[in-house]
């Protein structure tokens, strides 16, 4: 790749007498433009992070501020404000480069802290007080907070927006800040520095065309959703949370270095191959991983700015693959990442939609990412001061649902998983990091063993001792119906037992009230292929928890992937029998306490553009809304690459407002994020088959007419 040439910035207008010079206007780079447009679409999003340095010794706030000012003076993007760009495509957006003194954000605050607790105190303070949306039109992309802990102890916290600061830049900043601080403390003062030009970014039209063809051939719309460990603590929040740091054992890393060297691959390739093995063990065979890559060249490497781009790569894992096979697969995927490293994936999304009508809304690309920056081991020092840098601070940016932060320093390697609350609960996140560490050891010990033989498959032996619901007087063969359950819920006798097939059940407010008043709801579980599996005793205090509390005696139950491979505990899949090779028709997962949680019929779950769209879950959420008697969700794929048509149908209880506009707002507020927005319909009743199941074909016909 040829080196970029310096940008010839627009010549500023001549200032009037006594007025400050007009700022220089420069174009945003492709990656910056993509980030800027994303912020316009999601103004409440946080696209920044922070680093910090603990300073011990005799240093003044004026010296620290002056050092920050010097670094900002030397690097134009740190003193820029974004202007314009409201028109479609954002091509009018520019960065206005101001003098550092005009835009520097520097504050001093007391934060008394006992010695040894400064790092955690600074992290906590920033997350509690400074994390939030960043208006780049009025705030420069860097801000400084000097926290005073006690005598000769202070922490400089540097908050940064990624539009002008990437993972590589933090080490450039650290070196230049310490150098400036050291010079300021001498009699000679700071040395003169040459002015830096912003790089000009080369045209990428041809590469963009190649990337589009690559992803069109990948059949994005059929990409399944990522299967991850399930837990009881997940919530619908978007907050990014970190796991504690985990260290990869030295012996694992030594074996990985040997294997990757033999394969002609990098150490990072080996870590990506290990992640692919973890996701394969969870039942994923085809998935996209986002890789942040360095786009700088030798002449721009010491410039602070956005020279990191996230490039998605598709990985496909055969269940018979060994770790050596995964190294080759990961090497080919990362070769494509390097080839297309200059093309922002925001542009890919935009052009797929504009040119080809493929709208994946980032669902295919923002499931999981792997960050692996080069870690600087020596950033310099300041005579008379101890300087401890925190480069591994928790992330506050939701670039992905999950991002595996990996680092290597010499022979040691370590990591952290940043995750959104909606994707994993804390226990499941810890499990993923533990599985990564465990599998790295197994894979490097047995690199020629098929992954299937290393996988921790799980079978649960059902027995009468595991029955947790009280005896209801028999009737295990009864199925009942949802209509009958609804009648019981609205009737005068709340002490009776009401039965319903699990595939028909919806946790409506009336059913919840019936349960809270003492009525018993038993959901009969009959797999159309495997026969009767048992009963679920449903309770209103766990409205979405449908557990197989009464498994049929003598069954050995397991959860498998579609190919029949037994999955570990906590991983959702198909519920089946260990001694029956036929796939079941119900989805489930087994938790750490050996309980089986049902997730609904298989035919109600759809993989689309990297998301798992679960109609059973959506119907349960809608049915639980106040005033709902019944609910149904229809999924109708459309020809070509268009977004599928999704319809949500609500049957209100009697005497409830049936205004479709009111229900449209209500349903869309509760609708799962990442799904296509539904057309909302209000009906007086749902058509049903003679067995009581919703007649979806008739319902679809009714909605179209």
Secondary structure, DSSP 4 states (H G I P E B T S, - for coil): -PPPPBP-PPPPPPPPTTSPPPPEEEEPPHHHHHHHHHHHH-TT---EEEEEEEEESS--HHHHHHHHHHHHHH-GGGGEEEE---SGGGTT-EEEE--HHHH--EEEEE----TT-HHHHHHHHHHHHT-S---TTTS-SEEEEEEEEETTEEEEEEEEETTS--TTHHHHHHHHHHHHHHHHTSSS-PPP----PPBPPPP-HHHHHHHHHHHHHTTGGGPPPPP-B--S---S---EEEPPPEEEPHHHHHHHHHHHHHHT--HHHHHHHHHHHHHHHTT-SEEEEEEEEE---GGGTTS-S--EEEEEEEEE--TT--HHHHHHHHHHHHHHHHHTTTS-HHHHHHHHHHHH----TTTTTSSEEEE-PPPPS-----TT-EEEEE--PPP---SSSEEEEEEEETTEEEEEEEEETTT--HHHHHHHHHHHHHHHHHHHHSTTS-HHHHS---EEE--GGG--SPP-SS-TT----HHHHHHHHHSS-TTSEEEEETTT----HHHHHHHHTT-EEEEEEEETTTEEEEEEEE-GGGTT--B--EEPTT-EEEEE-TT-PBPPTTB-EEEEETT--S--SEEEEE-TTS-EEEEEEGGGEEEETTEEEEHHHHHHHHHTSTTEEEEEEEEE--STTSPPEEEEEEEEPTTS---HHHHHHHHHHHSPTTSPPPEEEE-S---B-TTS-B-HHHHHHHHH-
